[in-house]
Amino acid sequence: MCLVYPDMRVILGAILVILTPLVLLGQTAPPKAEFEVASVRPSAPPGASQVNVGVHVDGAMVACTALSLKDYLVAAYQVKFYQILGPEWLAGERFDITAKLPDGATRSQVPAMLQALLADRFEMKMHRDTKEFPVYGLVVIKGGPRMKESPLDEETADGPGGRGAVNVAANGGRGGVNLSFGKGSYFTFADNKIEGRKLTMAAFVDTLGRFLDRPVVDATDLTGNYDFTLTFTPEDFRAMQIRSALAAGVVLPPEAVKLLEGASGDSLFSAVQTIGLKLESRKAPLEVLVIDSVRKTPTEN
């Protein structure tokens, strides 16, 4: 049986969680940090067979395209997708944000500015809490990792946007999904496999968590960037697609969800062990952000 998705938002919406935190990662800015000007608009519908998503930070300008409100919360508060508790539509509705940093501001202040923007335009109110989650701990097995350590490419002044710019893009069609972080670092999910190049373990555990029935935490103590390939059975690969869609808040028909029953997930766990790592069942208390109230459409720019 072949499962056909209506468009690639199903997959991209689930994978994009690994995009924004890596781009906007930085120190917390002063509480009153705000963008000089900002525009928040609903994203245009994707094409029938292709969808493009991106984050671009160049000088004083910040541009984010086709990200869900949950993606923006992940970036603003430096948390994981599963740590945000709120309405299901947070992961489905998508918005474009274009903003200008005030004079003297740095990229590391963007998360706090994003917090202020979301609170203002979506009239968002929230509180923090703690919840115990069943998780998988990613650990190194006896004998050590079997991945090639691969440093990032050097930044060049003649690259897109010039030296110091950030260009992160995701694109997908029926052939699969590709997510580029820049400097030679990228991730591909297609053809019954995951290919990672120059990826950190932080990006890897975020990726795995989208395809499993519980979050994944990094317990490897590995600090480099790595190349690896994981290969799965067609049944498990299809189940990974379905789980990523469900985790992203996409409502699938019962017949699609039923396909999960035919997948054991064994090939995912076995594939991880081929690169010298292992997923162990654990429980861990994690902080969560509880969204108490939020507008479904932003206020006027």
N, C-alpha and C positions, 0 to 999 in steps of 0.2 A: 504493500500500500504506500502511496506517495502522498506526503503532506505538502500542500502548496500554500504559501502565505500570501495574503493580499498585497503586501509590499514589504520592503526590507526594514521598515520601522520596527517590526517585531524583533528582529535580531539587533539592530543598532540601538534601539532603546534600552536593551538589556546590557549591552557591552559598554555603552558610553560612560557608565559610572567610573571606568578606569581612566577616563580622559581628563575631565576637569580638575580633579584634585592634584594631578601631577603638574598641570599647567600653572595653576594659581597657588601652589604651595608656597608658604612663606610665613614670616612672623606675623603675629596678630597686631593690627594697627590700632591707634588710639580710638576709643569708643565713638568719637564724633567724625571719624573719617568718612567722607562722602565724595562721590563723583562730582566733577564740576557741572557736567550735563550728562543726561542719560536718556535713551529711548528704549522702551520695552514694547514689543509688538508680537502678536501671534505669528508663528511661522507659516510660510506658504506651504501648501500641500506638496508632498514629494512627487517625483515623477512615477510613472507606472512601473518602471523596471529598475530605477536607479535613485538613490538618495545620498545626499552629501551633507555632512555635519562637520562643523569646525570651530576652533578657537584661535583667534589671532590677537596677539599683544605686540604692538609695535610702537615704541616711544610712548606717547601719552594716550594713544587710542587702544581701546579694548573692544573687540567684536566677537560675539558668540552667536552661532547660527544653529537653529533647530534643536535646542536642548530642552529637556523637560524641566519643570519646576523642581522636581526632585534632584535632577542633575545639578541645578544651580545651588540647591541647599547643601549638597555634598561638597561642592567647591567652597561655598561661603563659610561653612562651619567645620570643614576638614574632618568629616565623618564618612562612614561607609553607607551604602545604599540601604542596608537592612537596619541601620540605626535611626532611620527616620520613620516615625509612625504618624500616619495621617490619611486623608481621603485617597482612594485608589487612583483618582484622576491625576494626582500629582506626578505620576510617572508617565502619563499618556499625553496630556496637552503640552505642546511645544511652543517656545518663544525665542525670538531673536533679541539680543541686547547689544546696543552700541553705546559706548560711554567714553568720556574723556576724563583723564586723570587731572587733578588740579596741579598747578605749578609746585614743583618740589616733591611731589608724591612719587613713590616707588611701586614696582610691581608687587612687592611683598605686602602692600597695603590693600590690594584688590579684594581679598576675602572679606575684610571688615567693611569695605565700601559696598560690596555686594550684599552683605547682611542688611545694611541700612536701606539699600535700594529695594530689596524684597519686602522689608517691613513697611516701607512707604507705599510702593505701587500696588502691592497685594494685600495691604492692611493685615499683615500676618502677625499672629500672636502664638507663642509657644512656651513650653517649659521643658526643663531637663529632668530625666529620671534614670533609673538603673533597672536593667532587666537581664535575667540569666538566659543565655542562649545555648542550645546544643550547637557545637561548632566542630569543624575539623581543624586539627593543628597540622600544618605542613612542616615536617621534620626531615633531617638528613639521615639516611639509613647507613648502616655499617658499610664501610668502604668509601664513603664520601660521595659528593655529587659527581655526576657524569654529564656535565654540560661544559660547553666551551665558554670561558670567560672572554667577553668581547667588549672592550671600551668603546664609549661613544665616539662618533666622528667629531673632528674638530670643527668648531664654529668658524664660519668664514664671513667676511664683511660683504661679499658679493652674493650671499645667499638671499632667499626671499625675505624682504623686509630689512635686510642689512644685519650687521652684528648686533646681538642683544635682543632681536625680535624673537617671538615665539609663534610658531606655526604648527598647529596640531589639526589633523584632518581625518575624518572617517568617511569612507564611501563603501557602498555595497550595491550589489545587484543579485540576480538569481544565482550567480556563480559563487557568492560568498561575501565576506566582509573583511575589509582591511582598515586598520587603524594605525596611523603614522604619528609618532611623537616628535619627529625631527631628530637630527644628528644621527641618522641611521637606525633609530630605534623604531620597531614596528611590530605589529601583531596581526596575524591572518587567521581567520576561522572559515575554512572551506574544505571541500573534498574529503570529509571524514577525518580531518586533522586540525590541530592547532600548530602554527609555526610562530615562534617568538624569536626575535633578533634584537640583541642588545637590551633585553628587558631586565628590570630589577625584580626582586622577589616580591616587593610591595605590589607592583603591577600584576605579577603572576597570581598572587593569592586573590586579588580583586577579580581577576579574570575567572579563576576557578569557581569562586563563590557565585558567579552568575549562572553556572551550569550544574550546580549541586543542590541538594535539598536543605542545605544549611550553610552559614557563613564559614569562611576559611581564614584562619589567623596564621601569620608568619612566625614560625618557631625555628627557622633554619639558621639564624645569625649570619646569613650570607649577605654581603654588602656590595657585590659587584653587579655588572650587567652581563647577561648570559644569552647564548644561542641554544635553542632546543626545538625539537619537533615531537609532538604527541599524536599518535594515530589511534583511531577508535573504530569499533564496528559500526556499520550503517545504522543499526538499531539504537545504539548508545548515542551516536552523533545526532540522530533525530530527536532523541529524548533531551539532549542538551539544548537543542534549539527550542523545544517546548518549554523547558524549565526557565530558560532565559526570558522567554516571552511572558510567562506567568509572573516572574519576579519583577518584570518591568511594568506590571499592571495591565497587560494586554488581556482582554477577555477572548478566550478561544472557545470554539464549539466543543461540546462533550466528546465528539468522536476524535478530536485532536488530543484532548487530555487523556483519553483512554489508551492512546498509543504508548503512554508511559509504562503501562503494564507489561509491554513486551520487551522492555529494556532492563537489563540487570545492573548496568553501570559498572560492571567489572572491568571493562576495557579502559575506562578512565583511570581507575585506581591502578591498574597494571601499567598503563602508559606512564603515569607519574613515577612509578618505581624504575622504569627504564632509564630515567635521568638521575637516579640516585636519591630520590625523595620519596616520602610516604605521607599519606593522609591518615591521621589518628583521630578517633572520636573522643571528644572532650566536652566539658561544660565550662562556660566562662561568663562572669558578670560584665556586661557592657553598657556604657552610657547610651541613652537614646534621646532623641529630640521628639517631643510630642507636639504635633501641630494642633493647637486648640481651635483656631479659626483662620480662614484664608479666603480671599476672593478668587473666583475662578477666572476672572478677566482683570487685567491690570487697570488702574486708574489712568486717566488721560495723561499723555506726556507733556 
